[in-house]
């Protein structure tokens, strides 16, 4: 298989590839994720409640839904995270969304049935919660998870929702000591895995009517726990460490997770975790084909085969950290920011109980790059930001 290499040195170095973005819109608000429609349209959603899209990687960017077309974060009624697509016409926006501008609870999503021309709020639960993750299984079925610790299911393309049984409680050792349901993955309508981002994993074969806890790589002694200080609500804390699980997926007969910055895989019949043979930064399973794709720490992009060997397609080196990864039709889509200050600076917030709390200062972004990667090559689109 051919290996393609793409090295990006600066925005000016790739201006010839991105002329289509010069006259496009300016993105207002920070973008955390890229979303991709079944027609390969590319969508960016901002934390200030705005949507931008391009019909194709080679097309102009256009403004979509604009709830706050400004740079201000004050008094926001909606903070968008990502879009789920049932079809090119029917889709859902999730994040932290009020059901109306004057509502207090944030327990809604936005839904469109006309390809994003019009959106309306749909309530998914009875309490306010930030929606963390979502997945369309097919046939009008989709699921979202929230900071309330719940998974919510729809069978009618997002028009109505039901609440599934709680999987994790407010456990003493949990990350932030909260029931936050961070990531899940359904292999089909009933077989799934979930995590609350702490050292907790649960699997099910009946749509979480019941759930079974399984050991984690930390439980099996594959790395040592390291306590770190954390600054939360004006207080220094010591119980947050390196055990958090950032992503869970099911790949064929294996569970695949990201814990302590390492990709681990285990057979589903017997839990025996094994670290990946390459350092993986992020990974994703294509819902349609079931294939597993990955981005490595050294910025290789490609596929993991049946034996979890990495087959590189390309190297995408932007000088920035990968922000989001999506897979549609066995194509890998990557979102990278283009920072005005590419390095940032360490800022010491406070000395608390002998702990030094350090944060990165805010780095302004001048735009975003979206790459579409296949074995045949790499294509690029860019959009300006403010």
Secondary structure, DSSP 8 states (H G I E B T S, - for coil): ---EEEE---TGGGGGG-GGGTTS-EE-S-EEEEEE-TT--EEEEETTSEEEEESSTTS-EEEEEES--SS--TT-SEEEEEEEESSSS-EEEEEEE-SSTT-S---EEEEESSTTS--EEEE--SS---EEEEEEEETTEEEEEETTS-EEEESSTTSS-EE--------TTSGGGS----EEEESSSS-EEEE-SSS-EEEESSTTSS-EEE--TTTTTSS---B--EEETTEEES--BTT-EEEEEEETTEEEEEETTEEEEEESSS---EE-SS-EEEEEE-TTT--EEEEETT-EEEEE-TT--EEEEEEEE-SS-EEEEEEETTEEEEEEEEESSSS--EEEEEEETTEEEEEE----EEEEEEEEEETTEEEEEEEEE-
